[in-house]
């Protein structure tokens, strides 16, 4: 997570935050599918558990800083309220989803299913909201262009 968050600074020089979030969620979802497959097949031992978890969590180092920034940038006039609501929603959702692993069996299969479902739902939500198809240089750098008077 920390390494990906640091790498995020480099990526933001070239790509819009929306693009980074999209591809990070795609990567995490694909890693989740692999994790589910390895878990059901009981293949790989410890490495078959640790490596897919790492492959899911690393892209989250790109999603965690960028997703709130994208969400808050849409309504800068209410950014404080939106940030508070976003934080409460993240906290509540985490508390609600965590017990699912125990309910589903408290093993690697349950963890793989819950993690993958979370990644896929996040990806579908992002696609439902919409990702801009094109980006301008201003979108990437964050520089505003002054309009003629």
C-alpha positions in Angstrom: 0.0 0.0 0.0 2.7 2.5 1.0 4.8 1.8 -2.1 1.9 2.1 -4.4 0.8 5.4 -2.7 4.3 6.8 -3.3 4.2 5.6 -6.9 0.9 7.3 -7.3 2.7 10.7 -7.3 4.6 9.7 -10.4 1.5 8.3 -12.1 -0.5 11.6 -11.4 2.1 13.5 -13.5 0.9 11.5 -16.6 -2.6 10.2 -15.9 -5.8 11.6 -14.5 -6.9 10.3 -11.1 -10.0 8.7 -12.7 -7.8 6.7 -15.1 -5.6 5.5 -12.2 -8.6 4.4 -10.1 -10.1 2.6 -13.1 -7.0 0.5 -14.0 -6.1 -0.1 -10.3 -9.6 -1.6 -9.7 -9.3 -3.7 -12.9 -5.9 -5.0 -11.7 -7.3 -5.7 -8.2 -10.4 -7.4 -9.6 -8.3 -9.7 -11.8 -6.0 -10.5 -8.9 -9.1 -11.3 -6.8 -10.3 -13.8 -9.5 -7.0 -15.5 -9.4 -7.1 -15.5 -5.6 -10.6 -17.2 -5.6 -9.3 -19.8 -8.1 -6.2 -20.6 -6.0 -8.3 -20.7 -2.8 -10.9 -23.1 -4.2 -8.1 -25.3 -5.7 -6.0 -25.2 -2.6 -3.0 -24.5 -4.7 0.2 -22.6 -3.7 0.3 -23.0 0.0 1.4 -19.8 1.8 2.6 -18.2 -1.4 -0.8 -18.9 -3.0 -2.3 -16.9 -0.2 0.2 -14.1 0.3 0.9 -13.2 -3.3 -2.7 -12.7 -4.4 -3.5 -10.7 -1.3 -0.5 -8.5 -2.0 -1.7 -8.2 -5.7 -5.1 -7.0 -4.5 -3.8 -4.6 -1.8 -1.1 -3.0 -3.9 -3.6 -1.4 -6.4 -5.6 -0.2 -3.4 -2.6 2.1 -2.6 -3.6 3.8 -5.9 -7.4 3.7 -5.3 -7.4 5.0 -1.6 -5.9 8.4 -2.3 -7.4 9.0 -5.7 -11.1 7.9 -5.3 -11.9 10.4 -2.6 -10.1 13.1 -4.5 -12.2 12.4 -7.6 -15.4 12.3 -5.6 -14.7 15.5 -3.8 -13.6 17.4 -6.9 -17.1 17.1 -8.3 -18.6 19.2 -5.5 -15.8 21.5 -4.2 -18.4 23.8 -2.5 -19.5 21.0 -0.2 -16.1 19.2 0.1 -16.1 19.3 3.9 -19.5 17.7 4.2 -18.7 15.2 1.5 -15.4 14.2 3.1 -17.2 13.6 6.4 -19.9 11.5 4.7 -17.3 9.6 2.7 -15.3 8.8 5.9 -18.4 7.6 7.8 -19.5 5.5 4.8 -16.0 3.8 4.6 -16.0 3.1 8.3 -19.5 1.8 8.3 -19.0 -0.4 5.2 -15.8 -1.8 6.6 -17.6 -2.8 9.9 -20.5 -4.3 8.0 -18.4 -6.3 5.5 -15.8 -7.7 7.9 -18.1 -10.3 9.6 -18.9 -11.8 6.2 -15.6 -13.6 6.2 -16.6 -15.4 9.4 -20.1 -16.1 8.2 -18.8 -17.6 4.9 -16.5 -20.0 6.7 -13.5 -18.1 8.2 -11.0 -19.6 5.7 -9.0 -18.4 2.7 -12.0 -19.1 0.4 -14.2 -16.8 2.4 -11.6 -14.1 2.4 -10.9 -14.4 -1.3 -14.7 -14.2 -2.1 -15.2 -11.1 0.1 -12.1 -9.3 -1.2 -12.9 -10.1 -4.8 -16.6 -9.1 -4.4 -15.5 -5.8 -2.9 -13.1 -5.1 -5.8 -15.7 -6.0 -8.5 -18.4 -4.0 -6.8 -16.1 -1.0 -6.6 -15.2 -1.4 -10.3 -18.9 -1.7 -11.3 -19.8 1.4 -9.2 -17.0 3.4 -10.9 -18.2 2.3 -14.3 -21.9 3.1 -13.4 -20.9 6.6 -12.3 -18.9 7.0 -15.4 -15.2 7.6 -16.2 -14.4 10.4 -18.6 -13.5 9.0 -22.0 -10.9 11.7 -22.8 -8.6 13.7 -20.7 -7.1 17.1 -21.4 -3.7 18.2 -20.3 -5.5 20.3 -17.7 -7.2 17.2 -16.3 -3.8 15.5 -15.9 -1.9 18.4 -14.4 -4.7 20.1 -12.5 -3.8 23.4 -14.1 -6.7 25.6 -14.9 -6.8 27.5 -18.2 -8.1 31.1 -17.9 -11.0 31.7 -20.2 -10.9 34.9 -22.2 -13.1 37.7 -20.9 
